Amino acid sequence: MTPAFARLLVMVFGSGLSMYLLTSVVPLYLAANGAGGIGAGLSTGAMMLAAVGVELLVPRMLRRFGYRGTLALGLVLLGAPSLALVVTSSLPLVLAVCVVRGAGLAIMVVGAVVLVADVAPAHRRGEALGIYGVVVGLPAVIGLPLGIYLTGVIGYDALFVLAAVASLAGLAMVPGVAARSTGSEEQHVKVLGGLRGSGLLMPTLVFAAVTVAAGISVTFLPLGSSNHFVVAIALLIQAIAAPAARWLAGRVGDRVGPAKLLPLAIILAALGAGALVFIGNPAAVITGAALFGVGFGAAQNLTLAIMYDRSPKSRYGQVSALWNLAYDGGWGAGAIIFGFVVAGTGYPLAFALTAALVAAATLPTLRAHSR
């Protein structure tokens, strides 16, 4: 735990807290101001799809501006726009805020991972990435339920300011991190090259199907249920279950092979998503959140492990980028599409369709396991 690594973790935690405090709150804010489910879905989708687009630009930014300049920009873009929400609930302006915050999120996600690899000694890099993973997961555990809870305690405006401060406070840590990269920022170059026959496409698409459901759950669960206490508990359980399952799946997967466990992870995620068909039942919502959290967390680890197992070291950067694109793209696209679907079908049928999509992703994992 060097000073540089500790400063990085502080930045990562603060920026993650800024994101997750508002992940479920901004859709709720829009719905409360007349934007409906479509506007709510667009807010999450705009942020995550903006992250997808900017993610591929971050390596160039790291080469040109170094870590300090790039990460400082990410903290500002993720935090400062939240203050604009204090003065407006206009859908176009809120979506613009989400786009800018998505750009900041992309910078932090890509830049921080590269910096971890740079500052950690080579013989302890895996441990450093594990610690980083825990710190990345904590803001979801805290922020998702806390954001929903605080809307009724301090109100939307104070919460928007808190989210801004959480990210901007990380600027105090920037001078203590490394100034320049040692060259590992090349990891996101040629992301889509040579996919045919690489074995990477199947786990990428399977993981994207699960992240579709993840984006839907955190965006629309607060809108579909009138019991915000139950929603906060469900999101807390899901946020705790995911990193725990991610860690456990890694340990077991190392022994039996990740491909053997992936079908079970997808089935659990599908069952969890399907439980939300009974969104008016608190027990179903909480049980579904727990099942989905376990399946989602396990799928995070297992799909990434499969992709690394199938790739030479020269393509590790491509693996990382594809996995992140599946995460952000699935999360964003799912929220946008669900917003339009739920407007015509209602929540139970829309959640049933989501569960069916995740369940369908089990088929290619079973075929891959049988080979």
C-alpha positions in Angstrom: 0.0 0.0 0.0 2.2 2.8 -1.3 1.2 6.4 -1.0 0.5 6.6 -4.7 -1.7 3.5 -4.7 -3.6 4.7 -1.7 -4.3 8.1 -3.4 -5.5 6.2 -6.4 -7.9 4.2 -4.3 -9.3 7.4 -2.7 -10.0 8.8 -6.2 -11.6 5.6 -7.4 -13.8 5.4 -4.3 -14.9 9.0 -4.5 -15.6 8.9 -8.3 -17.5 5.6 -7.9 -19.6 7.0 -5.0 -20.5 10.0 -7.2 -21.7 7.7 -9.9 -23.7 5.3 -7.8 -25.3 7.9 -5.6 -27.1 9.1 -8.7 -27.4 5.9 -10.8 -31.0 5.2 -9.5 -31.8 8.7 -8.4 -31.5 10.6 -11.7 -34.1 8.3 -13.4 -36.4 8.8 -10.3 -35.8 12.6 -10.5 -36.8 12.7 -14.1 -39.9 10.5 -13.6 -41.0 12.7 -10.7 -40.7 15.7 -13.0 -42.9 14.2 -15.8 -40.3 12.5 -18.0 -41.8 9.0 -17.4 -40.1 5.7 -18.0 -38.7 6.7 -21.4 -36.8 9.7 -19.9 -35.6 7.5 -17.1 -34.2 4.9 -19.4 -32.6 7.6 -21.6 -30.7 9.0 -18.6 -29.0 5.8 -17.8 -28.5 4.9 -21.4 -27.0 8.3 -22.3 -24.4 8.0 -19.5 -23.3 4.5 -20.3 -23.2 4.8 -24.0 -21.2 8.0 -23.7 -18.8 6.0 -21.6 -18.5 3.5 -24.4 -17.7 6.1 -27.0 -15.1 7.9 -24.8 -13.4 4.8 -23.5 -11.7 4.2 -26.8 -10.2 7.8 -26.7 -8.7 7.5 -23.2 -5.4 5.8 -24.3 -4.6 8.8 -26.5 -5.4 11.1 -23.7 -3.1 9.2 -21.4 -0.3 9.5 -23.9 -0.9 13.2 -24.4 -1.8 14.5 -20.9 -0.4 11.8 -18.6 -2.2 10.3 -15.6 -2.5 13.5 -13.7 -4.1 15.6 -16.4 -6.4 12.8 -17.6 -7.6 11.6 -14.2 -8.2 15.2 -13.1 -10.4 15.7 -16.2 -12.3 12.6 -15.4 -13.0 13.7 -11.8 -14.2 17.0 -13.0 -16.4 15.7 -15.8 -18.0 13.1 -13.5 -18.6 15.4 -10.5 -19.1 19.0 -11.6 -22.1 18.5 -14.0 -24.1 17.1 -11.1 -24.4 20.7 -9.8 -26.4 21.6 -12.9 -29.2 19.2 -11.8 -29.9 21.6 -8.9 -31.3 24.2 -11.2 -32.9 22.1 -13.9 -35.1 19.0 -14.5 -35.4 19.6 -18.2 -35.0 16.2 -20.0 -32.5 17.5 -22.7 -30.3 19.3 -20.1 -30.4 16.3 -17.7 -29.4 14.0 -20.6 -26.5 16.4 -21.5 -25.4 16.1 -17.9 -25.5 12.3 -18.1 -23.5 12.4 -21.3 -20.7 14.5 -19.7 -20.7 12.3 -16.6 -20.4 9.2 -18.8 -17.3 10.7 -20.4 -15.8 11.2 -16.9 -16.7 7.7 -15.9 -15.0 6.3 -19.0 -11.8 8.2 -18.2 -11.7 7.0 -14.6 -12.5 3.4 -15.4 -9.8 3.0 -18.1 -7.2 5.4 -16.6 -7.4 3.9 -13.1 -6.9 0.3 -14.3 -3.9 1.2 -16.3 -2.4 3.2 -13.4 -2.9 0.2 -11.0 -0.8 -1.9 -13.4 1.8 0.8 -13.4 2.2 1.5 -9.7 2.0 -2.1 -8.4 5.1 -4.3 -8.4 4.9 -7.0 -11.1 5.0 -9.8 -8.5 2.0 -8.3 -6.6 -0.1 -7.0 -9.5 -2.8 -9.5 -9.1 -3.3 -8.7 -5.5 -3.3 -5.0 -6.3 -6.0 -5.6 -8.9 -8.0 -7.5 -6.3 -7.8 -4.7 -3.8 -8.8 -2.3 -6.6 -11.8 -4.5 -7.4 -13.0 -4.4 -3.8 -12.7 -0.6 -3.7 -14.5 -0.3 -7.0 -17.3 -2.5 -5.6 -17.8 -0.6 -2.3 -19.4 2.6 -3.8 -22.1 0.4 -5.3 -22.8 -1.2 -1.9 -23.0 2.2 -0.3 -24.3 4.5 -3.1 -27.1 2.6 -4.7 -29.3 2.2 -1.6 -28.0 5.4 0.1 -29.0 7.6 -2.9 -32.6 6.3 -2.8 -32.8 6.7 0.9 -31.3 10.2 1.0 -33.9 11.5 -1.6 -36.4 11.4 1.2 -34.1 12.8 3.9 -32.1 15.6 2.4 -33.8 16.0 -1.0 -32.6 15.9 -4.5 -30.7 19.2 -4.6 -28.5 18.3 -1.6 -27.9 14.9 -3.0 -26.7 16.3 -6.3 -24.2 18.6 -4.4 -23.0 15.6 -2.4 -22.4 13.6 -5.6 -20.4 16.5 -7.0 -18.3 16.8 -3.9 -17.5 13.1 -3.8 -15.8 13.2 -7.2 -14.3 16.6 -7.0 -12.6 15.9 -3.6 -10.4 13.4 -5.5 -8.6 16.3 -7.1 -6.6 16.7 -3.9 -5.1 13.3 -4.6 -4.0 13.9 -8.2 -0.6 15.6 -7.5 0.5 12.4 -5.6 -0.1 10.0 -8.5 2.4 9.1 -11.2 2.7 11.8 -13.9 3.2 9.6 -16.9 2.5 6.1 -18.0 5.2 3.5 -18.8 3.4 2.5 -22.0 0.7 0.1 -20.8 -2.0 2.6 -22.0 -1.8 0.9 -25.4 -4.2 -1.8 -24.0 -7.3 -0.3 -25.7 -5.9 0.0 -29.2 -7.5 -2.1 -32.0 -10.3 -3.3 -29.8 -12.5 -4.8 -32.5 -9.7 -6.3 -34.6 -9.4 -10.0 -35.3 -12.4 -11.1 -33.3 -13.4 -13.8 -35.8 -12.1 -17.2 -34.5 -10.6 -15.6 -31.4 -13.1 -17.2 -29.0 -13.8 -13.8 -27.5 -17.1 -13.0 -29.1 -19.3 -15.5 -27.2 -18.3 -14.5 -23.6 -18.5 -10.8 -24.7 -22.1 -11.1 -25.9 -23.1 -13.4 -23.0 -21.8 -10.8 -20.5 -23.5 -8.0 -22.5 -26.9 -9.8 -22.1 -26.4 -9.9 -18.3 -25.4 -6.2 -18.1 -28.5 -5.3 -20.0 -30.5 -6.7 -17.0 -28.2 -4.9 -14.6 -28.8 -1.5 -16.1 -32.5 -2.2 -16.2 -32.7 -3.2 -12.5 -30.9 -0.2 -11.1 -32.8 2.2 -13.3 -36.3 0.9 -13.2 -36.6 -0.9 -9.9 -37.1 2.5 -8.0 -39.7 3.5 -10.6 -41.7 0.2 -10.8 -42.0 -0.1 -7.0 -43.7 2.4 -4.7 -41.9 1.0 -1.7 -38.6 2.8 -1.7 -37.5 1.1 1.5 -37.8 -2.3 -0.1 -36.0 -0.9 -3.2 -33.1 0.4 -1.1 -32.8 -3.0 0.7 -32.9 -4.9 -2.6 -30.2 -2.7 -4.2 -28.0 -3.0 -1.1 -28.3 -6.8 -1.2 -27.6 -6.9 -4.9 -24.6 -4.6 -4.5 -23.2 -6.8 -1.7 -23.9 -10.1 -3.4 -22.2 -9.1 -6.7 -18.6 -8.5 -5.5 -18.8 -11.5 -3.1 -19.9 -13.8 -5.9 -17.3 -12.3 -8.2 -14.5 -13.2 -5.7 -15.9 -16.7 -5.0 -16.4 -17.5 -8.6 -12.8 -16.6 -9.3 -11.6 -19.0 -6.6 -13.7 -21.9 -7.7 -13.2 -21.2 -11.4 -9.5 -21.4 -11.0 -10.0 -25.0 -9.8 -12.7 -26.4 -12.0 -12.5 -24.0 -15.0 -14.6 -20.9 -15.5 -16.5 -22.3 -18.5 -18.1 -25.0 -16.3 -19.5 -22.4 -13.9 -20.7 -19.8 -16.4 -24.1 -21.5 -17.3 -25.0 -21.6 -13.6 -24.2 -17.9 -13.2 -26.4 -17.0 -16.2 -29.3 -19.1 -14.9 -29.1 -17.4 -11.5 -29.1 -14.0 -13.1 -32.1 -15.0 -15.3 -34.0 -16.2 -12.2 -33.2 -13.0 -10.4 -34.4 -10.8 -13.3 -37.5 -13.0 -13.6 -38.5 -12.5 -10.0 -39.0 -8.8 -10.8 -42.2 -9.8 -12.7 -43.7 -9.8 -9.2 -42.5 -6.3 -8.5 -45.3 -5.5 -6.1 -44.2 -8.3 -3.8 -41.3 -7.2 -1.4 -40.1 -10.8 -0.9 -39.9 -11.4 -4.6 -38.0 -8.2 -5.2 -35.5 -8.8 -2.5 -35.0 -12.5 -3.4 -34.6 -11.5 -7.1 -32.0 -8.9 -6.2 -30.0 -11.4 -4.3 -30.1 -14.1 -7.1 -29.3 -11.5 -9.7 -26.5 -10.1 -7.7 -24.9 -13.5 -7.3 -25.3 -14.4 -11.0 -24.1 -11.0 -12.2 -21.1 -11.0 -10.0 -20.1 -14.5 -11.0 -20.6 -13.7 -14.6 -18.3 -10.7 -14.3 -15.4 -12.9 -13.2 -16.1 -15.9 -15.3 -16.5 -14.2 -18.6 -13.4 -12.2 -18.1 -11.4 -15.3 -17.0 -12.6 -17.2 -20.1 -11.5 -14.4 -22.4 -8.1 -14.2 -20.8 -7.7 -18.0 -21.0 -8.4 -17.8 -24.8 -6.0 -14.9 -25.5 -2.2 -14.5 -25.7 -0.7 -11.7 -23.6 -0.5 -9.5 -26.6 -4.3 -9.3 -26.7 -4.9 -8.8 -23.0 -5.6 -5.1 -23.7 -8.2 -6.1 -26.3 -9.9 -8.4 -23.7 -10.1 -5.7 -21.1 -11.6 -3.2 -23.6 -14.1 -5.7 -25.0 -15.3 -6.6 -21.5 -15.7 -3.0 -20.5 -17.6 -2.2 -23.7 -19.9 -5.1 -23.0 -20.5 -3.8 -19.5 -21.2 -0.2 -20.4 -22.9 -0.9 -23.7 -25.2 -3.5 -22.3 -26.0 -1.4 -19.3 -26.8 1.7 -21.4 -28.7 0.0 -24.3 -30.8 -2.1 -21.9 -32.0 1.0 -20.0 -32.9 2.9 -23.2 -34.8 0.0 -24.8 -36.5 -1.0 -21.6 -37.8 2.5 -21.2 -39.6 2.3 -24.5 -40.8 -1.3 -23.9 -42.3 -0.6 -20.5 -44.2 2.3 -21.8 -46.2 -0.1 -24.0 -46.3 -3.3 -21.9 -46.1 -2.4 -18.3 -43.4 -3.5 -15.8 -44.3 -7.2 -15.3 -44.1 -8.1 -19.0 -41.1 -5.9 -19.6 -39.2 -7.6 -16.8 -40.3 -11.0 -18.1 -38.8 -10.2 -21.5 -35.6 -9.1 -19.8 -35.3 -12.4 -18.0 -36.0 -14.3 -21.3 -33.0 -12.4 -22.9 -30.7 -13.4 -20.1 -31.9 -17.0 -20.1 -31.3 -17.2 -23.8 -27.6 -16.3 -23.1 -27.3 -19.7 -21.3 -27.5 -21.6 -24.6 -24.1 -20.6 -26.0 -22.4 -21.1 -22.7 -23.8 -24.7 -22.6 -22.6 -25.4 -26.1 -19.1 -24.0 -25.2 -19.0 -26.1 -22.1 -19.9 -29.3 -24.0 -17.0 -29.0 -26.4 
